[in-house]
Amino acid sequence: MSRLKLGLELDGTSRGRQVRDIVVGLARRPAVRGALLVAPDGFVIASEVAPTVALEPLAALAATLGRDLEVGASRLNRGSFQTAMFSADDGTLLLATSCIGFVVALAEREANTPAIRAAVDEAVALIESAWAPPAPAAAST
Amino acid sequence: MSALRGLWRPAGARRARTPAELFSQANRLRREGRYAEAARSVAEGLAIDPASITGHLLAAYLHVAQRTGAPAKQEFQWVLARDPAHPRALLGLARLQLEEGDLDACRDALVRALRAYPDFPEARAVLDGLAARAPASPPAGLRLDRLRMPGPAGALFLVGHDGGLILARPASAAELGHRLARAVGLAAAALGRAGLGPLRRAVVEDAGERHFVRADATLTLALTLPRTTHLTQGLLEVNRLWAAAQHELAVAKDEAAAGTASPRRVS
């Protein structure tokens, strides 16, 4: 199914399911520990993370960080914030912006980061297409 | 019989929904990322019950979700005017104040939220991410003028262990440095919450630039390069500067220990 078709055919409820599937799909990639989609207000729209991770504080931080990067980029006329990758001793956190919130992926230390980065970009593209407003009908002549 | 009669309503005579039902529907729509539809339900609910704190809080959340800060702030302030210790409204307001760059007001709101509700993990997490953001002074004798920026670099920043900016080059880019420093603090807190350990490297991309970061417990270095810079090249450049900064720090520390912080020639 093309992304455009996907976006046009989904009603609200199936969009909710679709977004959940996107997050689960990202979380089940090799060497990915978990993934979540957080609204800019910190509300968790969908998540698939280990029960050992406290979800709400992580979501609050991800949304605060995402908004700070977005607002900073726009206020300083540096275009729009797109993605960020933060590496630590035991893994990497990837954060990307989408129209409904921030996609977060938690990757293992030995993960193929470019591959996971590509998977995050794909998740964003799928969300954007599912949430895109329907294209206006062509004017009849 | 009367129960059956209840099922037989004339067509078109749909029961008006209560504010509670409308807000509940809005919350469900919000869970699905359907912000515009959720906002319509909230507006409908508030038209019936304009004094509903739940309604105004939901309205605030939906404005934030749609990235419209000013009306969101008004809604949070409306809630706080009626319930000054409302923890969720304080957290929401704090996050907006952070976006506006008002760190003191942001911290104050978070502290108030935690005072009212000490077991509030989201407020605690954000406050931890903003901990100790006071301006830092560089160690005595540190010669940062010896750090050479690569040709295409737009800016170079050094951030101290307390999160304060030690160096911004050019000086006109200091605001970007402060923002990157804050992002590094929030990211470090997020990594900690995710159980991934302390921040070591970062790459932040916006439409025009890539910001490469190296960090340890004592220092953070950020280098801004054009977006077209290859990742490997950017990492090599930031690693080179990182090694040079570490060297200068070690020299400054040795000189401070020996009490010989004499001026040196700039290379």
Interface residues (C-beta under 8 A of the other chain):
Chain A: G12 T13 R15 G16 V19 R33 G34 L37 A39 P40 D41 G42 F43 I45 T52 V53 A54 E56 P57 L58 A59 A60 L61 A62 A63 T64 L65 R67 D68 L69 E70 V71 G72 A73 L76 R78 G79 S80 F81 Q82 T83 A84 M85 F86 S87 A88 D89 D90 G91 T92 L93 I100 G101 L106 W131
Chain B: L29 R30 R31 E32 G33 R34 Y35 E37 Y61 L62 V64 A65 Q66 R67 L91 G92 R95 L98 E99 P121 E122 A123 R124 A125 V126 G129 E175 L176 R179 R182 A183 L186 A187 A188 A189 A190 L191 R193 A194 G195 L196 G197 P198 L199 R200 R201 A202 V203 V204 E205 D206 A207 G208 E209
